[in-house]
Amino acid sequence: MTAARGRHAPPREVRLPLQRERLLRAAAAEFAASGYAGASSESISRRAGMSKATFYEHFANKEECMMALFDLATRVLQGSMASAASSAPSDARERMKAGTRAFLSALTEYPDFAQTLLVEIIGAGPQAAAQRDRILQAFADLLDAENASAARRGLTGRFRSPDDSFAIVGAVVELVSRQVRLGVPTDVLELAPVIDRLIFGLLPPA
């Protein structure tokens, strides 16, 4: 009689990405629940249902985990915004409105990511702070490039300075950060018209 075969573990190239994603999502939940200072590699591993040794297979320390989570959350937001803008009408203002609303909706859909991006990253050390600065600049560059493309086609005016796009991004980050921390306003989507006024107030006529 042939013995039944046991269940084989997935190969390493399949197992590692799945473990990493599971750890990152657990880290997001742990940072949101306990704050960056209150979380640990052990508490993240426990929330993920994994060993502490497995955590250290993927991340050197808690800060490196935070930075990887920050990158993941950023990609999720950028993907939501790009998808919304590409499916919006060609009108430049409508594309910007679609991107704004997709950004705010994604924060609602992924509240733990929002907490990481907007609140916990602040106290996560100098490397994380530098990464945050780079990401904010990347969002500002995307906004400026979108404006430049629309301006070349005569669809809108051009920002008077590259700092205009960064000023908008900085203001938006503070607005949504306050909403995440304090619940003001109650619904983050209430900020959409405020952000519209920020953007369009800095845009000269076409």
N, C-alpha and C positions, 0 to 999 in steps of 0.2 A: 504494500500500500504506500503510495507516494505522499510524503508529508506536505501539508499546505505551505505555500510560500508566504513568508512574512511581507509586510508592507515595506517597500524600499523608500528611503529618504530621497527627496528630489535632488538632482545634481546641484553642485555648488553654484553654477552660474544662474540657476533658477532660484535657489534658496536665498542667496545673499540680497538680491534686490527686494524680494518680498519681506525679508527681515528688516531691511533698512526702512522701507515704507512704513511697516508696522511700528517700528521704533519712533519714527518721526511723528506719526499721528499720535502715538502715546505721549511723546514729548510735548506736542501742542496742547493736549488735554492737561498734562501735568503743569506746564507753565501757566496755563489759564487758571487752574485751580489753586496752585500754591505760590505762583510768582516765580520768577527766575531764581531768586535767592533761596526760596524754600524748596525748590526741586533739586533732585540729585540723580546721579546715574542709577542708583539703586531704585529710587521711586519710579523713574521712567521705565526701567527694565521690568519692575513688578507690574506696572500698569499695562505693559505690552505682553505680559505673560512669558517673559524670557529671562534668562540668567544675566547677571551683571557681566559675566565674561563675554556673552554675546554682544552686549552693548559696546564693550571695548574692542570687539572685532571691527566695528563700524566707525567709532568715534574715539578720538584720543581723550576727550573730556567733555564736560557739559557745554562749554562755550562752543566747541566745534559742532556739537549737535544742534545748538541754537542757530549757528550760522547756516548749517545745511537746511534746517527747517525754514529759516528766513528766505533762502533761495527758492525752496519749494513753494512757499506761500506766494512769493513774488511771481513765479512762473504761472501759478494758477490764476492770479489776478490779471496778469498781462494777457494770458490766453483768453480770458473772458472778455476783456476790453477789445482785443483785436478782432475776435469773432463778432462782437456786437457792431463794431465800426464797419467791418467789411460787408455786413448784411444791411447796413443802413443806406438810405438814399445818398446820392452823390453830393447833396447839399452839405457844405462844410460844417455849418452849425448843427445840422441834424446828426452828422457823424460824431461830433464832439459830445453832443447830448447823449447819444447812444453809448459811447464809451464811458461817460460819467456814470450813467445809470447801471451799466454792467459792473463797474467797479464797486459801487455801493451795494448792489445786489449780491455780489460775491462775498462781501464782508458779512452780510446777513447769513448767507449760506454756509460760510466757514468761520464761525465766531471764534474758534480757537486759533485759527490762522490770523484773524484780525488782531487778537490780543497779542500774538507774537510780533507781528509786523509793526504795530503801532504803540505798544506799551512796554512789553518785557524786553525788547531789544535794547532799550535805552540803558538798562543797568547790566548788560551782559558783557561788559569789558571793552577794551580799546579796539580789538579786532572787529568785534561785532558793530561797534560804533562806526568804524571806517567802512564796513560793508554797507551799513545803512546809508551813509553819505553817498556811496557809489550808486546804490539803487535809486535814491532820490534824484540824483543827477541823470540817471538813465531814463527815468520817467519824464523828467523835464526835457531831455533831448528828444524823446519820442514825440512829445507834445509840440515842440518847436519844429521838428521835421514835418509833422502833419500839417502844421500851419504854413510852413514854407511851400509845401506841395500844393495846398489849396490856393495860396496867394499867387503862385506862378500861373495857375489856371484862371485867375481872376475871380475866384469864388469867395474870397474874403480878403480883408486887409492883412498886412504883415505886422507881427509883433515889432515894436520899436527897438527892442533889445533882447538878447538871449536871456537876460535875467528875468524878463517877463514870465517866461514859461516856468522858471524855477520858483518865482514868487507865487504862482498859481499852485504848483505842486506843494510847496511848503504850507500855504494856507489851507489847502485841502487836507493835508496830513494832520494839521492841528485840529481842524474841525472834526474829522472822523475819530481822531484820538480822544477828544473830549467826549464824543458820543459813546465810544467803547468803554471809557473809564467811568463816566458819570451818568450815562443814559440821557444826555441832552443833545438834541431833541429825542423824544421817545423812539421814533423810527428814523433810522439813518437815511432813508430815502427822502425825508423832509429836507435834507441838505442839498438835494439836486438843484432846485432853483437858485439857491445861494451860490453854488459853484458855477452855474450858468452865468450869473451876473458877474462873478469874478473874471471868468474867461472873456466874456463878450465886452466887459468894461475895459479890458486892455486891448481889445482888437479895434484898430481904426477901420473906417469904412473901406469897402473893396475899391 
